[in-house]
Amino acid sequence: MKHLSIKMGLIVFGLISSNTILAQQPISGSYPIGVFDSGTGGLTVLEAMLTLDEFNNATGKPGKDGKLDFEKEYFQYLADQANMPYGNYAAENKTDLLKEHILKNMTFLIGHSFEKSQNNLWSTLSKPQAKMLVLACNTATAYALNDIRQFMAIDHKNIPTIGVIDAGVKAALQFQQQNEVGAIGVFATAGTVASDGYPRTLRLMAKAKGMAEPIIISQGGAGLAESIDRDWSYFVDTLKQYRKEYKGPSMINGQYKIDTALFSAYQFNKTGNKLLCEFDDKGTCLDVQLNDPENYVRYHLVSLLEKSRSEKISKPMNTLILGCTHYPFMRAIIHNVLDELYNYKKDGIFRYREVLAKEVALIDPSFETAKEAYLTMRQLQLDNQSEVKKSNQFFITIPNTRLPEIKLQEDGWFTYGYKYGRTTGEVKKYINYVNFDQHNISEATYSRIKLALPNAYQEIKKSQTE
């Protein structure tokens, strides 16, 4: 693993322009905190950091003091939208490519430049380096946290890196200790589930706490994070009919198959274009495609409970880890669907009550991650002592259209085949790092951020006017 990290580090360096200065100088508390995700989901972690008041700012010890814990800090947020969804790299046997993407993104955050295009002319602008990295992405944490830490230790003066999985596990086990023990559900991307990161950490941490081995049931939410960030392969707002390019669950998808016998349990939202059918010449629906985040939630929660029934878990699930930072956007819907399923009857019998508790704690790792970031910052004396607080910055990756070989979809992002068909070790600049704007993030996504994460939304808008 160490050799892989070093090899990828050399690849990353080969892609950095000569005028980019890497973080070789000592870390300064006046630098920003870098927060990273594959898309906009990591803004849930940033929101937690922007609103955290769990510590005394004078002493750094636990205890609210009426002041925001990060009140003197500023942030750089990066969404690797061009290369998402990260959850599919494992299924395509491309986890090394995923790690390479992540290390390149970490190098951007600790670097000193980004790009801007105006009238098709590109220019390079300066930015401060990050003093600490927060991986607000479960899949990135599961596959690359150790590589990143090795990379930073070798070349970058031990810039600290915080991941979200430990934080989520800690909160889930704390709930189990304080309440009746039940099964713990892990609702995450397919890639995070394939990594076994949450179950492995749950078992290790439970053992360290002297707890019995937890009962764990996992579900990979293929298409949910993608639909939240409006990935073209999973969700298109304007779509009116079934399409061949769709990659999500369907009646004929072997891995994520919609079971016609469970339609009454799914209770899909059929309004507008949220559920699409392929009809034969007689008007019979031969297959269905999901075209709304709510319907992805419905499909995957039913699948999770059906898996629990088939595996005959011994205790009802009373804890559900939202193991993808996109999922808290759907928190209210997840809560409502679980309530529906608890009360769902088939043939006069409650179908899921043996595997589902009446009340389920939804564990959002964002809060615990924010706390861990604060403690790490104070422990390493990286808190900002300057009286000048600089502006937050928000960056996103977009396809580098100057690279002639790239293949794009109708919406301007990489095609699925090109995105996952690339290989590691190619010294090519696939993407550009640019600011958030109205072209690279949809208005519907901004509206969701505004509703769910008002503080992060205000900071994004402020950054676009400065």
C-alpha positions, 0 to 999 in steps of 0.5 A: 500500500505504501508503494502504491501511495508513493507511485500515485504521488509521483503521478500527481506531481507529473500533472502539476504545472511548474508555477504551482508551489506545493506545501513544503513550508510549515503549516500556518494556522492562517491557512484555510481548512480544505473540505472535499467530496465527490459532489455537493454532498460534503456540504453537509459536513461544511454546514456542521463545521459552520454551525458547530458550538460544542467547545470552549474557544478559549480552552479548546475543551468540550462545552458550549460557550455561545461562540461558533467553534470555527468562527475564525476559520475559513474554508476551501470546498472542492467537489469532484463533480467531473469524476463522480459518482465515486461509488461506481469505481469498485464495480468497474474494477477501477479503485486504483483510478479512484485513488489517483483522482482523490490524490490529485484533488488533495494536491489541488487543495494543498496547492496554490492555484485554480483556473478561470475561463472567460470568453474561452480564454483560460487564466490561472489564479492564486489561492492559499493552500489548505492547512488540514484536509477533511474527507467529507466523502465516505467512498474516498475515506474508505478507499484512500484515507490511508494513502492520503495520510502516507502521501501527506506524511512523506511529502507535505509536513504531516498535513492532517487528514480527517475521514468521515467513517470513524465519526459515523461509527462512533455516533452509531455505537454511542446510540446503541450503548444508550438505547436497546441494542438493535441491528445497525443499517449502513446505507451508503454508495455501492463503492463504500459498501463494497469496501466493507469500511463501515462493518469493519470499523463497527466491529473493531470499535465495538470490540475496543469498547467492550461491546458485543459484535454488532448486527450489521446490514448494508445497502448500496444506494446505487443512483441516489447520490448521483440523482441528488447531484443530477448525474445524467446516467441516473436522473434527467429533470426534463426526461419524458420517456424511457432511455437506453443510457440509464444506469439505475435500478430497473426490472431487468437490471440484474444487480439492482432489480426492481421486483414487480411483487414489491410495487405496493411496498415501494410506493413509488412517486409516479407524478410527472416524470419521476417514474418512466415506463417502456411500453409495448405496442399494447400499452403494457409497461415492460420495464421501469426506470427511476427518475427522482431521488425520492424513488431511489430512496424508496427502492433502496430502503425496501431492498435493505429490509428485504435483505434483512428478512432473507438473512433473518436478522435477529433484532430489528434495525433501530440505527441507520448510518447515512453513509454517504454525505449526500444522503442527509439531503433526503433525511426527511424522506428517509424518515417518512419512508421508514415510517411507511414501511413499518406500517406496511401490510401485505396479505394482512400481515406487517411485512417488516416489523420483525426487522424494523424498529418503530423508531430508527435513529438516522446517523449523520456522520457530519456532526462527529466529523466536525467535532473531530476536525476541531479537536485535531486543529486545536491539538496541532495548534492549527487554529487561526490566530489572525484577526483577519478572516478571509473569504471561503472558496468553493471549487468544482471539477469540470471536463477539460475540453481542451483534451481532444480525446475526451467524450462528453454526454449531451449535458457536457459531462464525461460519458459513463464509458469514458469516465470509467474507461480511463487508466491509472498512470496517464499523465493527462489533464482530464479536468479543470478546477474552477469556481462554483457557478450557475453553469456547472451546478444546476439551479435545482441543486442550489435550491436543495442546498438552500433548503437543507444547508442554509449557512453553506448556501449563504457562503456559496452565494457570498463567494460568487459576489466577491 
